[in-house]
Each structure stands twice: as C-alpha cells, then as structure tokens.
Amino acid sequence: MAANLYPQGMTLHSIGYAALKYPALPPELPIPLGNQLGVLQRIRIMAHVASQYLPALLEYQYSSAPHLHDPTSSQYWCSDAFTLINWLTSSPDAAVAVAKHPSLFPDTVDKLLDPNILTAMKACTRQGGASFEADLGSMLQFVSTLLLRKEHLPDTPHLHDLLPKLKAWKRKFGGLFIARVADRLADQIRSPVNADFAVVLSAQNENLVCGFVGCEEKRNLNACARCQMQRYCGQAHQKSDWGFHKKICGKGLVEE
C-alpha cells in the first residue's frame, strides 16, 4: 500500500541505506541521499522515514564512525544522516523530537562557530552528493528550523555569537540559499518573538495528515504510541494501516 508513494525506484530501504551506510550506496538504487531527497516532498513519506529511522539516525550521528569525527571529511560537518534528519524536521513531530536531543542543536551551532569552517568544509574530499554550499545551507537551515521549537531546545549559550558570521555570510554568499537562510536566522536570533515566525510555525504544525493512504484528514490526529511519528484520524485507520506500519515502526535499517 505504501510502496507506490515513492517515485523513481526509491524505497524506505534505499533512503535509510544511503544515510546510514556512507560511503556505500543502496544496491537497488545506487545514487546519493541528496539526489533521492530532492524529489521527496510528500508528508506521508516523511512520517514513514521518521517512524523507521529517526532514532537510528540520531544514534548513528553520535556513533564512533571515523568520518563523523574527522574534520577533513564532509561527513564531520554535515553527514548524510544529518542531512536526512534536517529534511525530516519539516514534520512537526520529528522537529520536536530532534529539538529535544541534548546535543545535536548545540553541536551544530558550535560547528558553525568554528573559525575555520569555510576553509575546512571547502577542502573536504566529497564522494558525490551535496556540495559545500548545500551542506552549509543545510546546517543553517537546521538551526533556523529548530529555533521555531525553542521551548524544547537545550541551553545553547553561544547562539548570539553567530550573528557576526551570519552577517558576513549574507554578504559573501549573496544570491545563494546560504545568504537567505543566514539573513532569516539572524532575525530569529535577534527577535525570537516575531509574528512572522509564528506564522511559519503554525503552517508547519499543519503539515500532518492521517497515515492511512487515501485519507486526507488533518485534524484531531493521534500519534502512534511507539514511534510518535505516524498519526491517524482514528482507531479504524490505524488498525487498517498496522499491517504496513508494524514493519517499519522504530525498526531502523533492516538488512535485505
């Protein structure tokens, strides 16, 4: 029932494999994660991916994988797992869960504050996938998105130290996504209580739909008690979807 939601040969397995098995690519679809995410915008797909992979992605991001601890690797700055986490934060349920993580938000801010970040990121050897500009934009977008959930974030004492860098990056990268998100993020840091940001948050909170394919109900949805990522309009649709959902709920990467 869910497989036909995924375009161009993608599956839940190909997405999770590309994020969690770097530098290997999924054998059934040997293309980088960024190329897969570029065509995925559907709300139900986000819920599926978050349900199956979010805990595994967060665990992997803090694992002992060597490239995650090597500043000469692009994966140190913006790993494929981080890229997928950032994409998932478009879902309000995933955004709250990620915001509650004790380390990911402050660690990302600390990386952005590294005085050598531009030089180091540009010098990284890249095995396909995102460019330096895309990775830096993803890091900034992640911080901006999670600031909408500031009530769930851990203490991040150096957040305001980003302001001079954001001003410089807006000027340096004018015309690129980096400049736009740097400008928005600076406004968020300076004026956290802002009606425009409240509108964005409200719109994101409406980015939910019943997980039963064919149902478009968006109100009064209850989350799966186990994964807290898939929502349903009622017990009937949750029960009908259980045959699929039980195979992915909190499972992580299942080797095929």
C-alpha positions in Angstrom: 0.0 0.0 0.0 2.8 2.4 0.8 5.3 1.4 -1.9 3.7 3.4 -4.7 4.2 6.6 -2.8 7.9 6.5 -3.6 8.9 7.8 -7.0 11.8 6.8 -9.3 12.6 3.5 -7.7 13.1 4.9 -4.2 12.1 2.8 -1.1 12.4 3.2 2.6 15.4 0.9 2.4 17.2 3.0 -0.2 16.8 6.2 1.8 17.9 4.7 5.1 20.8 2.8 3.5 22.1 6.0 1.8 22.0 7.8 5.1 23.4 5.2 7.4 25.9 3.3 5.3 28.1 6.1 4.0 30.0 5.9 1.7 28.2 2.9 0.4 25.1 3.4 -1.8 22.0 1.3 -1.8 22.4 -1.6 -4.2 18.9 -1.3 -5.5 19.3 2.4 -6.2 23.0 3.4 -6.2 22.6 7.2 -6.0 23.4 9.6 -3.1 20.9 10.6 -0.5 20.7 14.2 -1.6 19.6 13.1 -5.1 16.9 11.0 -3.5 15.6 13.6 -1.1 15.4 16.2 -3.9 12.2 14.7 -5.3 10.6 13.7 -2.0 8.2 16.2 -0.6 5.2 14.1 0.5 4.1 14.4 4.1 3.3 10.6 4.4 6.8 9.7 3.2 8.3 12.0 5.9 6.2 10.2 8.5 7.3 6.8 7.2 11.0 7.7 7.2 10.8 9.3 10.7 9.0 6.4 12.1 11.5 3.9 10.9 14.8 5.8 11.1 14.8 8.8 13.3 16.2 7.1 16.5 18.7 5.2 14.4 19.8 8.4 12.6 20.4 10.2 15.9 22.2 7.2 17.4 24.4 7.0 14.3 25.2 10.7 14.3 26.9 10.1 17.7 28.5 6.8 16.9 32.2 6.1 16.6 32.2 6.0 12.8 35.6 7.5 11.9 34.4 10.0 9.3 32.0 11.6 11.8 35.0 12.6 13.9 37.4 13.7 11.1 37.2 17.4 10.2 38.7 16.6 6.8 35.6 14.6 5.9 32.5 16.3 4.7 30.6 13.9 6.9 32.0 15.5 10.0 30.3 18.8 9.1 27.1 17.6 7.5 26.8 13.8 7.4 24.2 12.1 5.3 22.4 11.1 8.5 22.3 14.8 9.5 21.0 15.7 6.0 18.2 13.3 6.4 17.4 14.5 10.0 17.3 18.1 8.7 14.9 17.0 5.9 12.7 15.3 8.5 12.4 18.5 10.6 9.8 19.7 8.1 7.5 17.3 10.1 6.4 18.9 13.4 6.6 15.6 15.2 10.2 15.0 14.0 11.2 18.6 14.7 10.1 18.3 18.3 11.9 15.0 18.8 15.1 16.4 17.3 14.9 19.6 19.3 14.7 17.5 22.5 18.0 15.8 21.7 20.5 17.0 24.2 23.4 17.6 21.8 22.6 17.9 18.1 21.4 21.5 18.1 24.3 23.0 20.3 26.9 20.8 18.5 25.7 22.2 15.1 25.9 25.8 16.5 29.4 25.0 17.7 30.5 23.8 14.3 29.1 26.9 12.6 31.1 29.0 15.1 34.4 27.2 14.2 36.6 30.0 12.8 37.9 27.7 10.1 34.6 26.3 9.0 34.6 27.6 5.4 38.2 26.7 4.7 37.7 23.2 6.2 34.4 22.4 4.5 35.7 23.6 1.1 38.8 21.4 1.5 36.9 18.2 2.3 37.0 15.4 -0.2 33.5 14.6 -1.3 32.3 11.2 -2.6 29.5 12.5 -4.6 26.3 14.1 -3.2 26.0 17.6 -1.8 28.3 20.5 -2.5 30.0 22.6 0.2 27.3 25.3 -0.4 24.5 22.8 0.0 26.0 21.4 3.2 26.5 24.8 4.8 23.0 25.8 3.8 21.6 22.6 5.4 23.4 23.3 8.7 22.0 26.9 8.8 18.5 25.7 7.8 18.6 23.1 10.6 19.4 25.7 13.2 16.7 28.0 11.8 14.0 25.3 11.8 14.7 24.1 15.3 14.7 27.7 16.7 10.9 27.6 15.9 10.8 24.9 18.6 12.9 26.9 21.1 10.9 25.7 24.1 12.2 22.2 23.5 15.9 23.1 22.8 18.7 22.5 25.3 20.6 25.5 26.5 22.9 27.0 23.8 24.8 29.8 25.4 26.8 30.9 22.3 23.9 31.2 19.9 24.2 35.0 19.7 27.9 34.6 18.7 26.6 33.5 15.3 25.4 37.0 14.4 28.6 38.4 13.0 29.2 35.3 10.9 25.6 35.4 9.6 26.1 39.0 8.6 29.3 38.1 6.8 27.8 35.1 5.0 24.8 37.0 3.9 27.2 39.4 2.1 29.6 36.8 0.9 27.1 34.4 -0.5 24.5 36.9 -1.8 22.1 35.3 -4.3 22.6 31.8 -2.8 20.4 29.9 -0.4 23.1 30.4 2.3 22.6 34.1 2.2 18.8 33.9 2.5 18.8 31.4 5.4 21.7 33.4 7.1 19.6 36.5 7.0 16.5 34.7 8.3 18.4 33.0 11.1 19.9 36.3 12.2 16.4 37.8 12.5 15.3 34.8 14.6 18.2 35.1 17.0 17.8 38.9 17.4 14.0 38.8 17.6 12.8 35.3 18.8 9.3 36.6 19.4 8.2 37.6 16.0 4.8 37.3 14.3 6.3 36.2 11.0 8.0 33.2 12.7 4.8 32.3 14.5 3.1 32.1 11.1 5.8 29.7 9.8 5.4 27.6 12.9 1.7 27.4 12.6 2.0 26.4 8.9 4.5 23.6 9.9 2.1 22.4 12.6 -0.5 21.8 9.9 2.0 19.7 7.9 0.3 16.5 9.2 -2.1 14.0 7.6 -3.6 10.7 8.5 -1.2 7.9 7.7 -3.8 5.7 6.1 -3.3 6.1 2.3 -6.4 7.7 0.8 -7.4 9.6 3.9 -6.6 13.3 3.8 -7.8 14.2 7.3 -5.5 16.7 9.1 -7.4 17.4 12.3 -7.6 15.6 15.6 -4.8 13.2 14.7 -3.4 10.8 17.3 0.3 9.6 17.1 1.4 6.0 17.2 2.2 5.3 20.8 5.5 3.6 19.9 7.2 5.8 17.3 5.3 9.1 17.9 5.8 9.9 14.2 2.9 8.4 12.3 -0.6 9.9 13.0 -4.1 8.6 12.4 -7.6 10.1 12.4 -8.9 7.2 14.4 -8.5 3.6 15.5 -10.1 2.3 12.3 -7.5 3.7 10.0 -4.7 3.0 12.5 -5.8 -0.7 12.6 -6.1 -0.8 8.8 -2.6 0.6 8.4 -1.0 -1.6 11.0 0.0 -4.4 8.6 2.4 -1.9 6.9 3.3 0.3 9.9 4.4 -2.6 12.2 7.1 -3.5 9.7 8.7 0.0 9.9 7.8 1.3 13.4 11.2 2.0 15.1 12.9 -0.7 13.1 15.9 1.2 11.8 17.8 -0.1 8.8 16.7 -3.7 8.1 19.3 -5.5 6.0 17.7 -7.0 2.9 
